[in-house]
Amino acid sequence: MNTTSSTASKASELLRLHRAPQILQLANVWDAVSAKVVADLPGTTALATASHSIAASYGYEDGEHMPVATMIEAVGRIAAATELPVTADLERGYGNPAETVRRAVGVGIVGANIEDQMLPLAQSVARMKQAVDAGAAEGIDFVLNARTDAFLLAGDRDPGEVLESAIERGRAYLEVGAACVFFPGKLDEHTVKSLVAGVGPGLVSVINVPGSLPPSRLQELGVARISYGPWMQRVALTALADAALALMDNGALPAGTRVLN
């Protein structure tokens, strides 16, 4: 199978996973070795990158402070480390969502998050459409996980208005071809139910953080996809810090440590 057909088949598989009855869980990775470790675990069907984690590993703050060329190289290395479909966190699209998606597909990425940062709705819709169209122009079923920051940037707005805005934006992004809509934030059950009712079952993507609803309940509510953002790297770094502290206190390497790379 050549590279082009391989990328196309991975894109189609990623889209199928989003449409499947079973909720898609994505343990976010940030480099080739974390990708290999997660890809080799039983039950892993696809991978997602985390922009925050990749930026941190290169010494940058999150929020497009990392040069786009460096980010594309990083996600390309992750895609090359596995045979599974990889969807990338491409932040706001680095000033040009279409070109950024085109470059990402060129290194094997078959889906992406693009943030709206609560820009005016018409502008946000146009940017999401550019990303969708760029993926289609590459000849693949590119999976756009269109992210709205309605909850993250809610401030002191009325919660009902925030929810209405999130649903309005979600519907608009789906209309221009997004596969699902990502609503980051620590969402309670009422909010998740309302989002699923508002944009449709199997079309809602969420992030799980400490205290979030469990995956089994999210599936019952009709959520399509769960990711974990920077929390996977935080788990790994917590283990690193704890192990280093123990060693410096005359301890030993943790029992059960495995060779995974």
N, C-alpha and C positions, 0 to 999 in steps of 0.2 A: 504494500500500500504506500503510495507516495505521500509527501507531506501535506499537500493540499487536500487529498481525499481523507487523510487521517484527521486533519483539523475539522473538516466538514462532518465526519462521523462522530467526533467527540462533541461538536456543537449540538447535533441532533440528539445525542444521548443525554446531554445536559438538559435540553428542553424536555425530553421525555421524563426525566427525573423530577422536574418541576410539575409535570402534569400527572404524575403517578399518584395513586391513593396514599401511599406511604409518605409521611413528611420527610423532606430532605434536610438532613443535618450536615452542616459544614463546619468542621473544626479548622479554624483559620490558621494558615501557615505563613512563614515570612522568609524562608530561604530553602535551598535545595534539600538540606538534611531534614528539616522539619517536615517538608513535603513528603520525602521518602518514608519517614517514620509513620506519619498519619496515613499515607496511601496504603501501607502494608498492613494496616489494622483490619481485622474482620469487620465487615459492614460498611467500610468506607467506599462510597460510590463516586465521589467527586471531591475536589478541593476548592477552597476559596482563599485568596490572599487577604491580608489586613494591611492597609496603607500605614496605619499608625505603627504597627510592628516592623514593617519594612523600613520605614523612615528611622525608627529608633535604632535598628541594627546598623544603619549607615551613619548614625550620629546627627540626624536631622529631626526637627520638630515635625509633627503631623500638620497637614494643611497645605500641601503643595509647596513646601519649602525645599523639598527634594527635587532636583532637576528631572524633567520628564524622561530624558534619555536614560538616566540612572534607574528610574522606576521601571521603564520598559525592559531594560536589561535584567532587572531583578525578577520581574514576573516571568520573563522568558526562561530564566534559569529554573524557576519552579516548574513551569510547563514541561521543560525538557527532562525533569527528574522523575516524571511519572507518565504512565499510559492513561491515567484517568483524565476526565475533563477538568479544566481549571477555569474558574471565574475570578477576575481580578477587581480589586477595589481601585478604581481610577479617579477617586476624589471628585473634583468638579469637572474633570476632563482637561485640566491643564491649559485652559484658554481656548481649546479647540477640540471639543468632544469627538467630532468626526475623525480628525487626523489621529487623535490619541487611540481611538478604537481601531482604526486601520493599522496602526503600528503594533498594537497589542495582538491583533489577529495574526499579524506577520510573524510573531514569535510564539504562536501556538495557543493564545488565550481565546476562549470561546464564549465568554460571558463577562459582564462587568456591572459594578455599581457605578452610577453617576449621581452625584448629589445635586439637589436644587438650591441649597443654601437660602431657601425662601426668596429667591429672586422673583420679580413679577411673573405671574402665571404664564402669560403668553411667551415671555422670554424663556422660562423654564421648559415649557412644552416644546418650543423650537429646538432647544438644546438636546432634549431627549430624542426628538425625531431625528436629529442629525446623527446621534449615536446609533439608533436603530438602522437608519438608512446606510450608514457606513458599514455596519456588519453585513447587511444584505448585499451590498455592493461587492463584498469579498466572497460571496457565493456560499455563505453558511447560515445556519439558523442561530444567529447570534442571540444570546439570552441577556437582555437588559433587565437588571434588577434596579428599577428606577427608584432612587432614594429621595424621600421628602423629609426635610428637617423640621416639619411642623411642630413636633413635640419637643425636639431638642432646643429649638429657638422660640418656644412659646412665651417665655418671659412671664409677665403677670396677666396675660390675656385670659379671657373667660375660657374655661376648659371646653365648654360646648362649642364655642367658636373655633377653637383649635381643632377639635375633632372634625367639624364640618369642613374646615380648610384642608385637613389631611385627606379626607375622602374626596373632595373636589379635585385636588391635585392628583391623587391616585387614579381616579377615573380618566382624567385628561391624559396621563402618561400611558395608560393602557390603550387608549384610543389611537395613539400614534405608534403602537407596536411593542411597548414594554411587555415582557413576559410576566412580570410580577412587580409589586410595589413594596419597597422597603421602608418600614416605619420604625427607625431606631428610637429607643427610649425604654424606660422601665414601665411597661404597660400592664395595667390591671385587667382582670377578666372582662369587665364591662367594656373597656376600650377595645380589646381584641375582638369581642363579639360584634361591636359596632363597626369596626373596620371591615370585618369579613362580610357583614350584612351590606355595608356600603359599597365595597368594590367587588365582592363576589368570593365564594369559597375557592380555595386553591390558587389565590392570586395575591395573598398577603405574605410578606416576608418580615421577620422580626429578628432582633438580636436578643440573646439571653444573657443576662448579667446576674450577679448574686441577688437572689430574691425573686427572680422572674418565675413565671408559670412553668411547670415542668413540660417537657416535650410531649408526653402522652396527653396532657390536657390541651395543649396547643393543637395537636392533631384533631382531637375531638371537636375543637372550635372551628376547624376548617383552615388552619394556617398551612401554607405550602412549604415554607422554608424557615429554618433556624440557622443563624450563624452566631459566632461568639466574639468577633472583632478582636481587640487586643488582649482579651482575657486569656487566650491560650498561651500567648507569650508571657503574660504575667504569672500564670501557673508555673511555667518552666523557669522563669527567673526567681520566683519564690523558692522553688526547690533548690536552685543553684545557691541562692543566698543562705538558705538554711544549712545546706551541706557544707558550705565554706565556713560558716560560723562554727559548726560542730567540729570540723577538722582543726580549726585554729584553737579550739578549746580542748585539744588532746583527744578528739574523737576519731571515728573511723568512717570510711565511706559507707553510705547507706546500704543496709542489707537488701538484696534483691535488685541491685543496680544491674541493668542489662546492657549489652552491646546492641544498639539498634541501627547503627549506620553502616 
